Amino acid sequence: MRFKYLFIIIGIGIVVGVVQYCSPVPPPPPVADNGPWIMPGDVKNTTKATQVDYNDFAYQSFIALNWPAKQGEGSNRGEPDTTKKLGAQGPVVWMTYKRPSEVFLENAKTPNGWNAPPPPPPSNCPPEAAKATIFYRAAKASDNTIDELTQAGFPGGDELVGALVDQNQEYVWYELAFNQSWFEYILKYQFYNAKEQEKYTTKGEGKIPDLPKTGKESDLPKLPFYAQQGVVEIKASWRILKDNDIKERYYRTQGYIVDPQGNCDPKPKDMGLVGLHILRLTTTTPNTWFWATFEQVDNVEIKGTPPTQSNGQSLTPSFNPGPDGTKPPPYLGGYIINGKMTELPKPLPADEPLPPINERPKVNVSRLHNIPENATTADAKYRDKLKDTVWQYYHLVGTQTPITSDVSSKCWVAGHHTEEDENMVDKPGYKINACNLANTTMETYVQGTSCVECHAYAAPIGDQGAKYPTNQIFTFMLLNAKRP
């Protein structure tokens, strides 16, 4: 069997795992075309969906995305392995999706097809790295910041904010990934090239062709049954686990870190997943898209009796010292740095080594807004499905969806409402179910905002985002495009 290497961007870089892909895509098997490993194309009860329906949709997507990925002869990227159970070791489906660095190439070079493997790991990594994952700490030379270690700032602003540091004084790393229908759309219209985007945004109607909502659109090639969804984007956050962590409570991957000078760590790091954003475009959600965010349960609070760590101490949260520690939560604004509520932290400078652990800021984090009761109810509903798997240690923080009849809300997509006295008059279809949604590991310093509020300012190159609300696309992915 001949192995090929898969690079995966994870925040600061790329993850390399041993995965074998074959092309072209074979026809789907006659069985296993339904089940929890298949991500549903849309929420059920599409005409009268409730918040319960959307929470089900969130968990169904979460389970399918985290199903073990098929590997070996005849496998394809994004393909679930129906012979394995949820929680089996190895890469999961979303980890085999495309990364921006594989698609948006220098000089707007045409990317290789969906199943094409990225290059092998650097030659200066240890031989064992060929079977591990590799994290490239990439520098963003344009603004002298390391984009993959930073977080987004306030909606509508151009500034990034500084990195998140856990209680072990280790940085949190981020990655982005997207599915096959989104990739094929970008390939079809050559939107990896900034000039091709501008042909649409600066001429004619001033907008790009409709993005995929089903994965069955006529301008896409025929996709495998398991890939027939609209746009799906994933953002994940990872922390480096230490001996005092209870590692069984994390979905983990082994990885080597490569610095901007190309020097490879001699020993692998044990990486634990702490956050997962899911962004989807479906037929039911064209005006708002669908947003769900999950976190590892120990991030900012330990529920119930804390389990015991290997050092004999009770487990404390990953991002604050717990109620009995120094400077315990909660914190005004959701965080403190070095014991104080400060201005937003600055991004780390590029092309410089990371500060030594004893020189890194001490960051404590708490949740600014309570998790809604409907999300907690959804956790209880799906607990049995996750039982005896690592995924039982993850929970739904919340969703943002079109408004439903069983939820009261006074929030709209930015640019789609006006204020008249104390009342808001909205355009039909743009009212959303929740005003706030933040993941403590991804929007640590701006928890008073929301996914929809921030992404309403997204736009293709040449467009003006929220200033032209009829062309909001709720994804910043196309801004990665390069010029020839």
N, C-alpha and C positions, 0 to 999 in steps of 0.2 A: 504494500500500500504506500502510495507516495503522499507525503504530507505537505501542506502549504501553510503559510503563516498568515494570521489575521491581525492587523493592527486595529486597535480601538482607541479613540481619543477619550481619555478620562481626565477631564479638567486640565491638568497641567500637561497633558500629553496624550500618548497613544498606548493602548494596551495591546500586547501581542499574545495571542493564544494559538495553540495548535488546533486548527480546524481545517477540514478538507472540504472544498467545494467543487462541484462539477457543473459544467454548462454544456448544452442548454438545459433549462429547467425541464425535468421529466414530467409526464402527466401525473396528476394526483392519484393516489391509490384509491381503489373502490370503497374502502372502509376508512374509518377514523376521520371522516370529513365533518364530524361534529363532536362536541364534547368540551370540557373546560379548557382544553388547550387551544381552542379556536376563539379568537377575539371577536365578539359580536360586532357587526357592521354599524349598529345604531342601538339606541335605547329602545326597550320594548314600549308598547303603547305610545307610538310616535306622535299621535295626535293629541293625547291627553296624559302625557308622562307626568308622574309625580316625583317628589324628591326621593321617595323610596326607590322608584325606578332608576333614577340617575345614580343613586348610591349603589344599587345593584350593578349598574353599568360600570361604575368605577371599580368595584371589586372583580367583576368578570374580566375587565381589561387587565387589572393587576395580576390576576391568576394566570391568564393566557400569556402575558408578556414575561412572566417569571417561570413559565413552564420550561423544563430542560430542553435545550436546543438539540436537534438532530446533528450528529457528526459522522464523519467517515464517508465511505463510498456512496455516491448518489445523494448526498445531503446538499441543502441549499441554505443560504443565509435567510434567517427569519423563519425557518421551518421547525415546528415543534416535534419532539420525539414522543410519539404516542405509546411507545413501549415502556416509558419511564413514568414514575409518579412525581407529582409535585414535591419539590424539596430534594430531589436526587442531586448528587454532586455534579459539578461541571457548569459550563456556560449556560445561561438562560437565553430565551429567544431574543429579547431586546439587545443583549450584548453582541449579537451577530448582525445587528442593523448597521447601516452605513454611518460613518463619522464625517463631519464636515471636511476634515483634512484629506479624505479620500475623494471628495467630489469637487471642492473649490480649489483647484490647483493653480500654481503660479503660471502667469502668462495666459490664463484662461484655457489651459489645455483641456481637451476632452477627457473626462474621466473614463475609466474602464467600466465594464458592465457590472450589474448587481452582484454576481457571484465571483467577480475577479478578486483574488487575494492581494493584499498589500505586500510591500517588500518585507524581507526577513528582518529580524532584529539586528542591531548594530554588532559588528564583529568584536568590539571590545567588551561585550557583555559575557559573563560566564557561560559555559556550554549549557548549563541547566536552564538558562533563560529561554532557550528554544522551546521549552515546554511550559513556561510560565507566562506571565503577562508583563508588559513593559510600559512604564509611564514616562513619557517624554515631557520634561519641563520645558515648554516652548516659550520663547520670548516674543513679545509683540513689539517690533521695533518702531512702529508708526507713532506710538505715544509713550514709549519707554515704560510700559507696564506689562505685567504678566497677566494677560486676560483670563487664563484658565484657573488662576488662583484667587480671582477677585469675584465680588458679587455686584449685582446691578444696583444702581442708585435709585433715586426717586423717579417716578413716572415723568416722561417728557424731558428728563435731563440727559446730558451726554456723559456725565461723570460716572465712572465705576468707583466702588468703595473697596476697602481693604479686605484681607483674608480673614477667615474664621479659624480660631485656635481652640482646640479642645482642652480638657482638664489635664491631659498628659503633655500639654504644650506642643502638640503636633498639629500641623495645618490640615485643613479639610480640602479635599481635591474634588473637582467637578468634571463631568463629561456630558456631551450631547450625542444623541443618536436619532436617526429617523428611518422610517419604513420604506418598503419597496415602491409603493404607489407615489410617494413624494419624490423619491429618487428618479423614477421613470418620467415623471412630469418635468423635473428640472432638466433631465437629459433630452427629452423631446423638444423643449423650447430653448435649449442651450442657455439656461439661466445661470449656469456656472460662470457665464461671461457677462460682465456688467453692461457691456454695450448692447447685448441682446435684450436685457431687461429694459433699457432706455428706449429701445425701438417701440416698446408698448407704452411705457409710462409718459413719454414726452411727445407722443404723436397720437392721432386718432382719438379714441375714447379716453385715453390716458390711463388705462388699467390693463393688467395682465389677464390672460385667459383664466377662467375659473379653476381653482385648485380642486384636486380630487376629493370627492365626498364619499365614494363607495369603493373605489379601486376597480370599478368595472367601466369606467368612462371610455368612450370611443377613441379618444386621443392617446390612450395608454395601450401597451401590448397586453395580451391576455395574461393575467397573473394567476399563480397557483391559488387554490381555494383558500388556503390559510393566510394569504396575503391580500385578500379582497376587502380592504378597508380604505377609508379616506386617509388624509394626512394624519400621521401619528409622529409626534416628537417626544423624546424622553430626555429629561435632565436628571442626572444622578449625582449624589454627593457621597464621598467615601472618607473614612478616617483610618489612620494607622492604628492597629490594635496592638496592645502591649500585654505583658504577662498577667497583669492584674485585671484585665478585661475578661469577662465570661464570653469567650468567643463563640460558644454554641448558640448565642442569642443573635448572631449576625450572619447574613449571607456574605460569604467571604471569597476573596480571590487573592492569590499570591502574585506579587509583582515586584519588578525591579524599577528603580527610578534613575533616569538619565538626565543629567543637568544640561544647561544650555551650551556648555562646552563639549558635550558628547561623552562625558565621563559616566560610566555605568556603576551603580551601587554593587559592591561585591556580594552582598547578601540580600535576599528578597524581603519585602515587607508584607505583613499580613494585613490586608485591606478589608474593612468592614463597611457594608452599605448602611448609610444613616438616613438617606432621603431619596425620594423618587417622585418627580413631577411627571404627570401624563397629560399631554395636550393632544386633543383629537378634533378633527373636522368631520362632521357627519351631515346627512341630509336634514336632520332635525335641528341642527345647531349652526346654520350658516351665518347668523348675525352675531353670535356670541362665542362660538366654538364650545368645546367641553374641556373642563379643567378638573383634575383631581390630584391631590398631593398626599403622599404617605410618608411616615417617619418610623424609624426604629423606636421602640417604646421607651428606651432608657435615655433618650436625648436630653430632656429637661426635667423629668420627674420619674421617680420609681413608684409605681402603683403597688399598694398592698405591702406585705412584709418583704423587705429587700432580701434577695438571695445573697449567699456568702461567696466572696471572691477567694481565689487560691491563697491569698495572704491572710485569710481569716477575718478580713474586714467586710462589713456590709456594703453591698453595691451602692454607689452613688451615681448621679447622672453624669453623662458624658460631657455636658456643657455647662454645668454649674456644680458647686460643692454640696448641694443638698440642703435640707432645712437646718441641719446641725453644723454646717460648715461655716467658715469665715465668709462674710458677705453673702448670706443666703438669699435665694430668690423670694419674691419677685422683684423685678427691676423696672423702674420708670423707663418707658420706651422699649423694653424688652432686652436690654443688655447694659453691662458696664464694662469698662476697660481699665485695668489696673485700679479697680476699686471705685471708679468714678464714671458718671454719665458724661460722655465727651461728645465732641463733634464726630461726624462719620470718619472712620479710619481711612488713611490713604493707601492706595494700592502699593504693592511691593515694587521696587525698581527692577527693571529687566537687566539681564546679563550680570547679575550679582548673586553670590551664594545666599541661600536662605540664612537668616540670622540664627545663631546658636540657640538651642532650646532655652537657656537661661536668660537670653536677651529678647525673647518673644513676649508680646503683651499677654497679660492674663485677662482672658475674656470670659465673662459669665453671662449666660443667656437664660431667659425665661420666656414663656409664651405670653405674648401681649394680649391676644384674644382667646377666650375659651374655645375649645373644640365644640362645635354644635352638637346638641343632643342627638340629632338624626344621624350623625356620623358615628357616634358611640353605639347607637342602636344597630347600625350596619356592621360594626365590628363584632358585636355579639352574635349577629345572624350568621356571619361567615367564620366564626371561630372554629366550629367543627370541621369545616372544609380545610382549614389550615392546621388542624391539630396534628401533632407529631412531626411537623415540618418546621424549618427555620422561619417560615413566613408567619408563624403564630406570634412572632415578636415584632411585628409591624402593624401599624394601625392607620386608619384613614383620618387625616386631619380635617378634610373638608373638600367641597367641590364648588365650582362656579358653573352655572348652567342657565339656560333660559328660565324665566320665572315660571313657577308651577303653582297650581291652584291651592296647594296645601302649605305654601310658604308666603309669609308677608315680608316684603322688601321695598325699599325706596331707592334702589340703585339701578343705574343704567350704564351701558357702555359709553365711554367718554366720547363726546361729540354728538350724542343722540338724545339729549334732553335739554330743556330750558327751564329756568326758574321763573315762576310767576307768583309773586308774593311768597307764601309758604308752601305752595303746591308745585309739583313737577309735572310737566306734560311730556310724555314720552312718545317716540315713534314706535309703532307696533313692532314687536319682535326683538327689541333691544333692551328690555328690562331683564335684570339678572337676579338670581335667587339670593345672593349674599354680597354684602358690601366689602368684606375683608376675606382674604385667603393668603396665608403666608406659611412657608416651611421654615422652621427655626434654623435650619442648616443652610438655607439658600437665600432667604430674605431676612437674615438675622438683624440687620440694622435698619430695615425699612418695613417692619411688620405691620405698620399702620396702613399699608397700601394693599393691593391685591394683584393677582395674575392678570385679570382682565384690564384693570386700570393701567398697568404698565404696558401690556402688549397692544393696547389700543393705539399706541403710538408707532407700532411697527408698520413697515411699508417696504415695497420693492425699491431698488435703486432708481432715483429719479422721481419718486412719488413723495408726497408730503405727509403721509400718515394720517393722524387724527384731523388734520385740516381738510381732508377730503374723505369724510366718513364712509362714503359709498364704496371706497376701495380699501377698507381696512382688511388686512389679511392675518393679523394676530400672530405673526411669526417673524422673527428677526433673521431667520436662516438665510434668506436671499442676500442679505447684506455682506455675506462672506464671499460673494462673487469677486473674481479678479478681472483685470483688464489685460488684453493681449499685449 
